[in-house]
Amino acid sequence: MTEPRVLLVAGGSGSIGSAIARLALSQGWQVALHGRDPEKLQGRLVALAPLGTIDGFAVDLGDDDAAEVLVCEVAEQFGRIDAVIDCTASGPAGITGPFPETSPEAYGEFLRVSVGWVQRLAHASYDLLAQQGGTLIAFVSDAGIYAAPRQALIGAARAGTIGFIRNFAMEAARDGIRAHVISPSFVEDSDSARRMRSERMAKAARRAGLGLPTAEDIAPLALFLCSDGARRMTGQVISVNGGLNA
Ligand SMILES: NC(=O)c1ccc[n+]([C@@H]2O[C@H](COP(=O)([O-])OP(=O)(O)OC[C@H]3O[C@@H](n4cnc5c(N)ncnc54)[C@H](OP(=O)(O)O)[C@@H]3O)[C@@H](O)[C@H]2O)c1
């Protein structure tokens, strides 16, 4: 009998990560769910545990060795890692908005979380992913692909993540590792949508011909990219935005 595959969802206690975890459990994956706030993480675990094998890992990515600690704990618990999906999100004040009002400090912080964290996760999980012919997926936002007003800093940082993953993918393919980027724009019913002004969401919803996606609309793509069906694909940047940007 083949052993169940193991998926690490970094930022898995959030909206998109927990939808991915739910679908992964229904497909027979074992899931390592990461988050920062232990209470919130525990709440997600209680809801998801009836669906399959899942464990939680509360690690704050503020520490330089956070990725190594997280990956080591998951490997110790499950014995293997077949896929890592990074859904961590941080939105320091001043990362978006009219350019004169944005903050160089917020940019540094955001860059450290987005590009810095993803490359550390890639380092920490490289050998484990290579053993399984595994997949690394980073979530960004459409600001990294499509230009728009008020998005200069977040767009630059997200473009950095995309540049990292595409270059990483070209090299890591030699070791059997695949890597992709998934890019939402506005996600209905997500925590970040709830934090956003409702008129911005309503305007985006009017422009999205297919309707804005929910986290449940995005999860199947993430798991397809980690599946054997996608074994000849790597380095792709796929936007799921309901027709907002193309
Ligand atoms: N939702 C949207 O509308 C939208 C739109 C465009 C792009 N995206 C991108 O899609 C991805 C997933 O978004 P989401 O809506 O699922 O985000 P979310 O609900 O805000 O979840 C964020 C996750 O990151 C974790 N996290 C944040 N700061 C952390 C830290 N310092 N240390 C450890 N964990 C930390 C959170 O844990 P805690 O909750 O415990 O802090 C949570 O698990 C992100 O890259 C986001 O930028 C989302």
The ligand as an SDF file (V2000), in Angstrom:
LIG
                    3D

 48 52  0  0  0  0  0  0  0  0999 V2000
   -7.8540   36.8550    0.4950 N   0  0  0  0  0  0  0  0  0  0  0  0
   -7.6360   37.6990   -0.5030 C   0  0  0  0  0  0  0  0  0  0  0  0
   -8.5140   38.5180   -0.8790 O   0  0  0  0  0  0  0  0  0  0  0  0
   -6.3180   37.6640   -1.2460 C   0  0  0  0  0  0  0  0  0  0  0  0
   -6.1670   38.4880   -2.3690 C   0  0  0  0  0  0  0  0  0  0  0  0
   -4.9600   38.4810   -3.0400 C   0  0  0  0  0  0  0  0  0  0  0  0
   -3.9150   37.6760   -2.6190 C   0  0  0  0  0  0  0  0  0  0  0  0
   -4.0850   36.8950   -1.5040 N   0  0  0  0  0  0  0  0  0  0  0  0
   -2.9420   36.0980   -1.0590 C   0  0  0  0  0  0  0  0  0  0  0  0
   -3.3210   34.7440   -0.8640 O   0  0  0  0  0  0  0  0  0  0  0  0
   -2.5750   34.2010    0.2450 C   0  0  0  0  0  0  0  0  0  0  0  0
   -3.5390   33.6490    1.2860 C   0  0  0  0  0  0  0  0  0  0  0  0
   -4.4380   34.6850    1.6960 O   0  0  0  0  0  0  0  0  0  0  0  0
   -5.5420   34.4750    2.8200 P   0  0  0  0  0  0  0  0  0  0  0  0
   -6.6800   35.3560    2.4640 O   0  0  0  0  0  0  0  0  0  0  0  0
   -5.7820   33.0310    3.0770 O   0  0  0  0  0  0  0  0  0  0  0  0
   -4.7800   35.1310    4.0840 O   0  0  0  0  0  0  0  0  0  0  0  0
   -5.2500   35.1280    5.6310 P   0  0  0  0  0  0  0  0  0  0  0  0
   -6.6060   34.5600    5.7790 O   0  0  0  0  0  0  0  0  0  0  0  0
   -5.0050   36.5160    6.1450 O   0  0  0  0  0  0  0  0  0  0  0  0
   -4.2250   34.0940    6.3150 O   0  0  0  0  0  0  0  0  0  0  0  0
   -2.8830   34.4580    6.5080 C   0  0  0  0  0  0  0  0  0  0  0  0
   -2.1140   33.3250    7.1570 C   0  0  0  0  0  0  0  0  0  0  0  0
   -0.7680   33.7610    7.3880 O   0  0  0  0  0  0  0  0  0  0  0  0
   -0.4480   33.5580    8.7850 C   0  0  0  0  0  0  0  0  0  0  0  0
    0.5120   34.5640    9.2320 N   0  0  0  0  0  0  0  0  0  0  0  0
    0.4690   35.9090    9.0770 C   0  0  0  0  0  0  0  0  0  0  0  0
    1.5140   36.4850    9.6650 N   0  0  0  0  0  0  0  0  0  0  0  0
    2.2510   35.4750   10.2220 C   0  0  0  0  0  0  0  0  0  0  0  0
    3.4510   35.4220   10.9860 C   0  0  0  0  0  0  0  0  0  0  0  0
    4.1460   36.5180   11.2950 N   0  0  0  0  0  0  0  0  0  0  0  0
    3.9000   34.2180   11.3840 N   0  0  0  0  0  0  0  0  0  0  0  0
    3.2410   33.0810   11.0710 C   0  0  0  0  0  0  0  0  0  0  0  0
    2.0840   33.0670   10.3450 N   0  0  0  0  0  0  0  0  0  0  0  0
    1.6090   34.2610    9.9310 C   0  0  0  0  0  0  0  0  0  0  0  0
   -1.7900   33.7330    9.4810 C   0  0  0  0  0  0  0  0  0  0  0  0
   -1.7500   33.1880   10.7980 O   0  0  0  0  0  0  0  0  0  0  0  0
   -2.5390   33.9990   11.9540 P   0  0  0  0  0  0  0  0  0  0  0  0
   -3.9400   34.1920   11.4510 O   0  0  0  0  0  0  0  0  0  0  0  0
   -2.4440   33.1110   13.1370 O   0  0  0  0  0  0  0  0  0  0  0  0
   -1.8120   35.3140   12.0930 O   0  0  0  0  0  0  0  0  0  0  0  0
   -2.6940   32.9260    8.5340 C   0  0  0  0  0  0  0  0  0  0  0  0
   -2.5120   31.5530    8.7390 O   0  0  0  0  0  0  0  0  0  0  0  0
   -1.6940   35.3520    0.7580 C   0  0  0  0  0  0  0  0  0  0  0  0
   -0.4340   35.3180    0.1310 O   0  0  0  0  0  0  0  0  0  0  0  0
   -2.4520   36.5800    0.3040 C   0  0  0  0  0  0  0  0  0  0  0  0
   -1.6300   37.7380    0.1770 O   0  0  0  0  0  0  0  0  0  0  0  0
   -5.2630   36.8720   -0.8080 C   0  0  0  0  0  0  0  0  0  0  0  0
  1  2  1  0
  2  3  2  0
  2  4  1  0
  4  5  1  0
  4 48  2  0
  5  6  2  0
  6  7  1  0
  7  8  2  0
  8  9  1  0
  8 48  1  0
  9 10  1  0
  9 46  1  0
 10 11  1  0
 11 12  1  0
 11 44  1  0
 12 13  1  0
 13 14  1  0
 14 15  2  0
 14 16  1  0
 14 17  1  0
 17 18  1  0
 18 19  2  0
 18 20  1  0
 18 21  1  0
 21 22  1  0
 22 23  1  0
 23 24  1  0
 23 42  1  0
 24 25  1  0
 25 26  1  0
 25 36  1  0
 26 27  1  0
 26 35  1  0
 27 28  2  0
 28 29  1  0
 29 30  1  0
 29 35  2  0
 30 31  1  0
 30 32  2  0
 32 33  1  0
 33 34  2  0
 34 35  1  0
 36 37  1  0
 36 42  1  0
 37 38  1  0
 38 39  2  0
 38 40  1  0
 38 41  1  0
 42 43  1  0
 44 45  1  0
 44 46  1  0
 46 47  1  0
M  CHG  2   8   1  16  -1
M  END
$$$$
